[in-house]
Every structure is written in C-alpha cells, then in structure tokens.
Amino acid sequence: MTATLEPTTTAPLPPLRLGALTVDPAVVLAPMAGITNPAFRTLCREFGAGLYVCEMITTRALVERNEKTLRMIRATADEKDAFSVQLYGVDPATVGRAVEMLVDEGVAGTRPAHIDLNFGCPVPKVTRKGGGSALPWHRVLLRDIVRQAVRAAKDVPVTIKTRIGIDADHVTYLDAGRIAEDEGAAAITLHGRTADQLYSGTADWAPIARLVEAVGIPVLGNGDVWEADDALRMVAETGCAGVVIGRGCLGRPWLFGDLAAAFAGRSERALPTFREVAAVMHRHATLLAEEHGEQHGCSDFRKHVAWYLKGFSVGGDVRRALAMVSSLDELAGLLAGIPDQPYPTAVLGAPRGRTSTPRPVALPEGWLDDRDDPRPPAGAELETSGG
C-alpha cells in the first residue's frame, strides 16, 4: 500500500500509560456493536498497534452468565496480554460484581488488561431509562459506579467514556472527569458531541481541551477522526493523550497503520489499490468464517461491503451481489471481476458509518430534577450485550 498525499508529520506522541498497561501508539478502537468482534479486532491489529476493545458487554448479562455474552468476551490469541472490555451498567453493585467476575474468576478465559465503562451511549432506548450518556447527570450515582468498578478491578486499569452532556443546557463532562479522577480511574475518553446530537454535524473538540486542563488523568479524544492527520490535529488542538477511533476505521482497518506512523512522526499513509482492498475484504470475511462458520461469517461480512467499496467504481449489479454474498469462493470471484483502480482519494476525510439528525434526548420522567439522587434508574439495565 503506497501513499501519494502530503501528510502531516509531527514529533512522536508518547505512549499512553494506563496503570501497568502501556498503549503504544496511544490509539484505542472504540467498541461498536456488531463490528468489534474478534475477527475485526484481529484484522485491525494486523495493520497497526494500540488497544482494541471488544463489543460493549452489559453487566447484568455478564452477572447472569448469559451464553451470548460469555461468547462475546473471548480474547483472541494475540490479545492475551492486552484484552480490553467495555462494560455498560447502571447499578453500582452489579457493575462491581461483573468486574469481579472478569478480574478474579477469569470468566472471559483471559483476565482483562483494561476495563472501560460506557457513559456515552446516546441511543434513545438507553437514555430514556437513564443509562448511557444520560447517567452522568446523576453525579452521585456515577461516582458510586466508578468507585465500585475501580475497587473490584484491583490492579486492572478502569477508564470511562462519556459525551459532553445531554444537551447544551445539561453539560456533564467536567463533573464526570473530576469524579473519574477522584475515584481512581486511569483515564477518560470524551466524544465531542452531546447526546442530543447523536452522530450529526461536526464534533466539537474544544471541550476535550478544557477537560485536559481540568483533570490530571489522561484524556482521550473521540469524534470525527477520519484520517491519521485528523488525529494529529486533535492532539495538537486539545492536548489529549491519545485518540479513540470509531466510525473512521469502517472499511478501512489500515487506518491503524496510518495512525501508528503518524504518532511515530512518520509521513507514510496507506492508499491501497482496489486489488489490495479486495485482499483485505477477503481476509476479513475469512476471519469471520473461521469464527462463525462460512455461511454465517459471509452473511455477517455483508454489512462491511459498502464501507470497503466507498468511492470505488464497481457497478450497481456487482455491489448488490457482494451485499448478498454467501461463500468465500463467491466473494473471491466477484472481487476478481472488478478492475483494479487507484484508491478514491475524494472520500478521504469524509464521514463513514451511521449519521443522524439532532433530536431531543429521551429521559425518564423527572430525571433532570435531582443531580444527587444515588438510586440506579429503574429498568435501565440491558439484558443483552453489544449495544
């Protein structure tokens, strides 16, 4: 994979220190439902280094030893020393018990090297019950959850991920950062949007810079990092200690190689030809097939096709056939029939994955009345993992 652009170069960024865990480069793959499974984590790691978090795990499902959840927290062979789990929970006792199971019982088969707590999910089914990005408004409850998790984790570093707030009138990130630091969290990730923005518009990085000034623990930036040079710009503008990558790597796992080069002060960036992209696509589908069986793996791969093909000249019939592929041989044959072509540089820096329009946040009745109510929100526990 060769580069033809003129990328930014800077001095190398120091590794991220999370307790005894060193993340070098300071790059974290964000949990994404149905995406950050073992196959995708393996693929991304083949291009670069960093910390690769599994799909979100709900603490209730873990404590109840839900079969699907137990399958989702399997570490791959190459992440035994850096297995990372994100937990969603709203009850301090349940969160504490889930962390104990991971750390003390080895319920995942591998003791995690890192645990992240999700307080950033903006999905209505979560916020309307007081969970996700709605929960930090109840700062005492947030404190109790982080406290229980850190105590149960012992020497395993715990971090939290959050958003700016519920909306412009209900900002929570500074309180969340101070609570995280006071309760012993190793770092905090801030997505530069409020919950009511969902994934619309442009992420605001200014609050990331303000959080860096307000706390002594590392702050990781998240939101609209589409290219490695966006990550360099985020670090330069905010002073954040590293970046968390979500939608930017969809159909572009080689972004992690670009990030590794950028944070090491090198200028090379990957611009794969279609033939090289096709090889990555087949590798991705093969990893999924090894994990789930060929038919299920190919079916799961279909959601990735449009992201990989973004900007390439393929043709509607072939795109539709690829989106219905059911075997690795079929995938290979369809890809072989597409002419090789340079990477479509017009799509660089453009949003990928889900987009949305702003909308008011669904909240429980009276949720905004008392910020110091320590009670877990009724019915906010999720029964299934993944998001």
LINBEL-V53323 format. One record per backbone hydrogen bond with DSSP energy under -1.0 kcal/mol. CO is the residue of the C=O (numbers start at 1). NH is the residue of the N-H. If there is no record, write none. Layout:
CO:NH / CO:NH
This chain:
2:271 / 16:23 / 18:21 / 21:18 / 23:16 / 25:27 / 26:243 / 27:51 / 28:245 / 29:53 / 32:35 / 32:36 / 35:37 / 37:41 / 38:42 / 39:43 / 40:44 / 41:45 / 42:46 / 44:47 / 44:48 / 51:29 / 56:386 / 57:88 / 58:62 / 59:63 / 60:64 / 61:66 / 62:65 / 66:70 / 67:71 / 68:72 / 76:79 / 79:82 / 83:113 / 83:114 / 84:54 / 85:116 / 86:57 / 87:118 / 88:59 / 91:95 / 92:96 / 93:97 / 94:98 / 95:99 / 96:100 / 97:101 / 98:102 / 99:103 / 100:104 / 100:105 / 101:107 / 106:109 / 114:85 / 115:159 / 116:87 / 117:161 / 121:133 / 123:126 / 123:127 / 124:128 / 126:129 / 126:131 / 127:130 / 131:134 / 132:135 / 134:137 / 135:138 / 137:139 / 138:142 / 139:143 / 140:144 / 141:145 / 142:146 / 143:147 / 144:148 / 145:149 / 146:150 / 147:151 / 148:152 / 149:153 / 153:156 / 157:115 / 158:186 / 159:117 / 160:189 / 161:119 / 162:191 / 164:172 / 164:173 / 165:195 / 166:196 / 167:170 / 170:166 / 172:176 / 173:177 / 174:178 / 175:179 / 176:180 / 177:181 / 178:182 / 179:183 / 180:185 / 181:184 / 187:160 / 188:220 / 189:162 / 190:222 / 191:193 / 192:204 / 193:164 / 194:197 / 195:198 / 196:359 / 197:200 / 205:209 / 206:210 / 207:211 / 208:212 / 209:213 / 210:214 / 211:215 / 218:188 / 219:241 / 220:190 / 221:244 / 222:192 / 224:226 / 227:231 / 228:232 / 229:233 / 230:234 / 231:235 / 232:236 / 233:237 / 234:238 / 235:239 / 242:221 / 243:28 / 245:30 / 246:249 / 247:250 / 249:252 / 252:255 / 253:256 / 254:258 / 255:259 / 256:260 / 257:261 / 258:262 / 259:263 / 261:266 / 262:265 / 263:13 / 273:277 / 274:278 / 275:279 / 276:280 / 277:281 / 278:282 / 279:283 / 280:284 / 281:285 / 282:286 / 283:287 / 284:288 / 285:289 / 286:290 / 287:291 / 288:292 / 289:293 / 293:297 / 294:298 / 295:299 / 296:300 / 297:301 / 298:302 / 301:304 / 302:305 / 304:308 / 305:309 / 309:312 / 315:319 / 316:320 / 317:321 / 318:322 / 319:323 / 321:324 / 322:325 / 327:331 / 328:332 / 329:333 / 330:334 / 331:335 / 332:336 / 333:337 / 335:338 / 341:274 / 343:345 / 344:347 / 345:348 / 347:350 / 364:367 / 366:369 / 370:373 / 377:380
